[in-house]
Amino acid sequence: MRSQLFKRAIIIVLDSLGVGELPDAYLYGDEGSNTLANTAAAVGGLNLPNFQRLGLGNIVKVKGVSSASRPLACYGKMAEKSAGKDTTTGHWEMMGLYLEKPFPTYPNGFPPRIIEAFEKKIKTKILGNKPASGTEIIQELGEEHLITGYPIVYTSADSVFQVAAHEEVVPVKKLYRICQMAREILKGEDAVGRVIARPFIGQPGSFSRTERRKDFSLPPPSKTALDYAHENGIPVMGVGKIGQIFVGRGISKTFHITNNQEGLIKTIDLMKKIKRGIVFTNLVDFDMLWGHRNDPQAYAKGLEEVDSFLPQIFNILRQDDVLFFTADHGCDPTTKSTDHSREYVPLLVLGLRIRQGVNLGIRQTFSDLGKTLSELLGFEAKIEGKSFASEILKQP
């Protein structure tokens, strides 16, 4: 164990809050994407006084969020080095793991070799098998599902195999078993990033998804910063879908949440309780509820809600705390696409022993965060990335 500069690190991922297209965005059809700035423009400006004080407006021009003359945080943006633009890739890279080859996607639905193997395994036919919005496909096929009992399979531009089923037709535990079967099939060239269980309820014309979604992700192919932290006796608390993204690897305890507000409340609760460790929080509503549904008004409202929680977080920061705000990819709600977008992500770092107003520029990989995390918490992590710890630490 190296010399420990900080005892606790809090990482809050504003899921999908991109801050502008990456140079290779054209390869993904994402030219013009800028989740934060375009959302602000679409609603006539954002009201984020606390993020403004930190320096969010210094990273990218945002209507309603001015650049701060003296930002309270260190600020910059990070480029994704890995191929792809999905949740798993973004979080893995954040913790020091690159993917040279993107996870497979199925823009025309899954081929017969997958569907036939899946139907044989679950001993029933399926419905769907096409790219679709999760809320729309249950309206389209929900009634047929009620009649036949066949689960609904669909995908998107992301590397996902999603299975939707009515909770009264396929009990949730059974749906989870079905998804585990799919996960066992989807290997090798068909190793999608996530298999996702999507339970829903209701009647024809008014079906709605429940909060009992569950992701079955691939395990990281090599160690991440979380594994090294755990091996060095540093507790890692995963809030939201962090535990599922890393398949429990390097995670001491996982806390399920149903929305952003619960995620923030749990983060604050953990900050009040734990004396040492990492609190790693994902706020998924930005992506799941608003980005994919092209709802900039709700996206903006969600940002303002998180901003209102920041004083509570600031007030309980300790001398040996470091706090990171970032994102895992973009999902611009103002474009025609409903999929993730290939964007830079914001980086804000603050703490009582962290310098203020340092421009960290453009980091060449998300992994710089994980490398910095390991240096600040005093454990060796053989991962990718370049630490910026020396740039942000106050001189003794």
N, C-alpha and C positions, 0 to 999 in steps of 0.2 A: 504494500500500500504506500503510495506516495504521500508527500506532505499535503494535508487536507486544508484547502483555503476556505471552503464553505461546507456547511453541514447539510444544507437542504437546497434542492433545486425544484422549481415549479415550472413546468412547461405546459402552456395552454395553446392548443391547436384550434384556430378558428377555421374549421374544416371548409376548404374551397375558397378562402379569401385571397385570390390571386391579385397581383398588382401590375399586370401588364404582360403582353405576349412575349414569349421567349424567341430568340432569333430563329429557331427551327419550328415555330408555331405553324407555319404554312404547310409543313409535312403532315400536320394533324387536322388541317382545315380550321385553324383557330386564329387566323389573322384578325386583328382588331379587338381581340378579347382583352378586357381589363376589368375583372370582376368588381373591384372596389370603386374605381373611378367611374365606370359606366353605370353602376348602381346609383352612385351619388348623383350623377347627371340626370338619370331617369326620374328621380324623385325630387329634383330641384334643390338638392344639397342635403348633406348629412349633419346631424347635430351630435358630435362626439367630442365634447370638451376635454375629457380625460385622456382619450387617445391622442388628441391634438397636443396636449401638454407633453405627452411622452415623445412625440415626434413622428406620428403616423403621416402627417401632411408633409413631412420632410422627405419621405420615401418616394411618394408619387403625388402629383397634383390631384387633389380631391375637392370637389365643390362642397363648400361648407366647412371644410377642415383645413385651416390655414397652416402653413409651415410655422413651427415654433422658433422664435429667435434664440431661446435657450432650452432645447429639449431636455426633459428630465431623464430620458433613456438614451442608450446607444441605439442607433438605427441603421438600417440598410435593407438589402433584399438578397434573396438567395435564388440561384439558378439550379434547376434539376439536371443532374448529369446523367442519370439513368434514362433509358428509353421508356416511354410511356407517360401516363398522366393520371394514374389511378391512386386510390387511397393507400393500398398496401405498398406500392412502390415508393410513394412519397414518405410514408412513415419509416419504412425500412432505411431509406437513404438518410433520413434525418438522424438515425441512430448508427450510421456508418457503413451501410451495405448498399453497394451499387448493383443494378441489374443491367447488363449489356443488351439483353434481349427482352423485349416487352412480353408481358403475359399474352396468351392467345385471345383473340376476340372472334366473334362469329356474327358478322353483319347480316348474314342470310339465314340465321338460325343454326342449330347444332346438326352436324351430319348424322346420317343413319347409324354409323358405328357407335355413336354416343347414345342416341335416343333408344336404339334397340337394346343396348346393354343395360341402360337404366330401366326400361320397361320390364325387362327380364328379371332384374334384381328386385324391383318393387312389386312385381307380379300384377301389374295393371297398365293400361294405356295412359297416355298423357294428352293434355290439350295445349294448344299454343305453339311453342317452339319457334319463336320469332323475336326480333328486337321490339321492345314495347315499353311504354310508360307503365310503371307498376300500378298506378291508380286507374289507368284507363283499361288495362287488360283484364282486371277483375270485374269491371263493369261489362266488358265485352263477352267474357267467357264464364263469369260467375254463375249464371243461371244453369248453363250446361254442366258446369262442375257440380252443382247441387244435385242435378239429375243423375249424372254418371258416376260421381265420386272420383273422377280422374283428376289428378293434380295438374295445375297450370304451370308450364315451364316457359320461361322467357329470358331474354338477355338484353344487353344494351350495347353502346359503344365501348363500355368498360368490359374488363375481363371478368364477367360474372355469369353464374348459372343460378337463376333464381327460381324458387319453387313456391307458388302461392297455393294456399288451401284454406277453405272455410273451417273455422275451429270446431263447428258442430258436425262437419263431415269427416275431417281428418284431425283428430286431437293433436294439440301442439307437440306433445312428446313424440307422437308417431311422425309428425312432419319433420321433427329434428332427426329422427332415425332415417327417414327417407333422404334427407340432405346429407347425412353422414355416408349413406350408400353412394350418393352421387360423388361425394368427395373422394371415395375410394376408387371410383371409375376414372375420374378426371385427373390423370397423371401423364407423365411424359409430355408428348407434344400437345396434349389437351389439358395440361395443368393450369386451369384458370386460377386467377388470383383468389377468388372467393366464391363459395357456394352459399347462397343466402336463403334462409327460411323466411317466408313472408305470410304469416297467418292473417286472415281477415274475418270479418263478421258482417252481419246485415242481411238484407233481402234484395232481390233484383231491383235495380234502380237506385239502391242506397247502400252499396257495399262500402266498407271502409277498413283499412288496414289497422291492425292492433299494434301495441307496443312490444309484442313478444317476438319481434324479429331476432334472428340469431345468425351470425356469420360463421362459416367454416372455412378458415383461411389456410393457405399453405404455410408450413413452418419456414422461417427464414433459413436459407441454405448454409449460412455460416453465422458466427457469433456477431451480435450487435452490442452497442454500448450498454444496453440493458443487461445482457448476459454477464458482461464483465463487472458491472456494478453489483449484481446479485452475488456473483462469486466472491466479491470483496466485502460481503456482509452489509451492503447498502440496500435497505428496503426500497422496493419500487412499487408505488401504488398506481394502478391503472384505473382511470375514471372514464366511463363511457366505453367505447369499443376498442380501446387500446389493448386490452387483454386478448380479444379475438384477433386483432391484426397481427399480434406476435405469437398467437396460439399459446399464450401463457408463458412463453419463453422469457426468462428474466423478470417476470412479474411476481411480486410477493403476494399481492392481493388485488382483486378486481372489484370495482364498484359499478354496478349496473345503474344507468340513469335513463329517464324517459324523455328528457328535453334539456335544452341549454341551461335553463334556470337551475334545474336539479344538479347539473354538472358543476355549475359555479358554486352552489351552496355546499356540495360535497367537497370541492376543492378547498373552500374556506374552512370547512370543518376539519379537514385533514391538516391544514396549515396550523390550526389551533392545537392539534393533538400530537402530531409526530415530532420528535426531537431531531430526527436525522433521516435522510432519505430523499427520494425523488417522487414528486407528484406529477404524473403525466396525464393530462386531461384532453379529451377530444370533444369539441362542441359540434355535433353532427347536424344540427337543424339547418345551418346555413346551406349545407350541401343537399341533404335528403329532402327537406321540406320546401326550400326556396330556390336554390340554384337549379336543380333538376326540373323544377316546375315553372321556371321562368317567371318568378314573382319578385321583382326588384323592390316593391313596396314592403313586403314582409321581410325581405333580406335586410333592408335598411332599418326597419323597426327592430329586428334581431340584433343588429350591430349596436343600436342605441341602448338596448336593454343590457348588453354586455358592458357597454361603457358605464352605465349607471352602477354596476357592481364594482368597478375598479377601486373606488375609494375604500371599500371594505377590505379589499386585498392589500392595498398599499398600507393601510393602518396596522396590519398584523405582520408585516415583513420584519424579520429579525436581522440582526447584524450579519449573521452568517447565512443569509438567503440570497439566491439569485433567481430572478424571474424572467422567463422567456415567453414572448408571444410570437406565433408564426402560423403557417398554414401548410397544407400538404399538396395542393394543386389549385387550379382555378375552377370555377363553374359559373361563368358569366350569365346571369339571368336575363340579360338584355339582348342576347344574340338569338338567332333562329334555332340554334342547336340547344338541346336539353342535356347535353353531355358535359363531362369535365373539359376544361380548357388548359392548354399547355402554357403556363404562365410562371413568371417569377412569383415568389411568395415573400411577404413582409418579414422583417426581423427586428424585434424590439427587445432590448435587454436592460434590466434595471435592478437595483438593489442599493442598500445603504453603503456598501463598500464598492459599488460600481460607479465608474466615472459617468458624467452626464454629457450629452451632446456629442458623443464620438460618432462620426460618420464611418460606418463599417463597409460602405461601398457595396459592390456587387460580389457576393460570395459565389465561387464557382461551383459549389455543390452544397446541398442541404446538409451533407455530412460534417461540415464545419461546426454545426451546432453540437452534434454528438461528441466530436473531438474536444470542443471547448468544455462541454459538460464533464468529461472525464478528467480534464486537467483541474477544473475548479473543485471537484469533489475528491480529488486525490487518488484516483485509481487508474492503472494502466489499461488502455483499451487498444488492441491491435486492430484498428478500423481505419477506413478511409477518412479524408478530411484534413483540414488545417485549422488548428486552434487559434481563436482570436482573443484568448484570455489576457495576454500581455497588453492588448490594446484597450481593454475595458477596465482593468483593475486600477483602483486608486492606489497611489503610492503611499507606503506606510509613513 
